[in-house]
Amino acid sequence: MTIPSLSLLIAFLFCRICPGVSILFNHTIDDENGVDITFVRPSYTPEGGWAQGNACVGCHVNNTNADVNRAFDTTWHDSTYAPGDPERVISMSFNGSAVYAFVLLANQIPGTTTFTNLTFHIDGALAGQFNHLPDSSTDILYNVPVFAHTGLSYTSHEFEIHMGGSGHSLLLFDYVVYTVELENL
């Protein structure tokens, strides 16, 4: 029995013992493997504007200078935006009451942009933004939470991460976590 299946079984049994009690449970949407229970992957636009970062030969952050074992499921999606390019967008759907986004962040890497400029949209409305100004180190940071939104109505939502603006920007997208409520199964 897999860990998610075991967790659901425990939640089911708990809800039978304690009716009326909700259990919050998180699901992960990996950049490459998708939702942990359905395997539906995020969509990336524009087509051709993204690379699988851990295996990318032309990317400046790849398996030669990043520890792939520290990225969720050992993968991330890489894109660099330049003014005049089409905006980069990652889109996904989830049914839940909270959503959290995680990325890798690069600091100083010769020959590449490491500034990160992101905006986040839920159901078409701007919900937040994040900027990373690289420091003087050569560190790559892993599992960095760049967005959190709780208190959503427990229903289906569209979540988008946008990268654009007036300057160059790098996005190393790793995964999203969303919260579901298990109640009276």
Secondary structure as GFF3:
##gff-version 3
##sequence-region A 1 185
A	DSSP	alpha_helix	3	17	.	.	.	ID=ss1
A	DSSP	beta_strand	22	30	.	.	.	ID=ss2
A	DSSP	beta_strand	34	35	.	.	.	ID=ss3
A	DSSP	beta_strand	43	45	.	.	.	ID=ss4
A	DSSP	beta_strand	51	52	.	.	.	ID=ss5
A	DSSP	three_ten_helix	53	55	.	.	.	ID=ss6
A	DSSP	three_ten_helix	68	70	.	.	.	ID=ss7
A	DSSP	three_ten_helix	72	74	.	.	.	ID=ss8
A	DSSP	beta_strand	77	81	.	.	.	ID=ss9
A	DSSP	beta_strand	88	96	.	.	.	ID=ss10
A	DSSP	beta_strand	98	106	.	.	.	ID=ss11
A	DSSP	beta_strand	116	122	.	.	.	ID=ss12
A	DSSP	beta_strand	125	132	.	.	.	ID=ss13
A	DSSP	beta_strand	140	149	.	.	.	ID=ss14
A	DSSP	beta_strand	155	163	.	.	.	ID=ss15
A	DSSP	beta_strand	169	183	.	.	.	ID=ss16
###
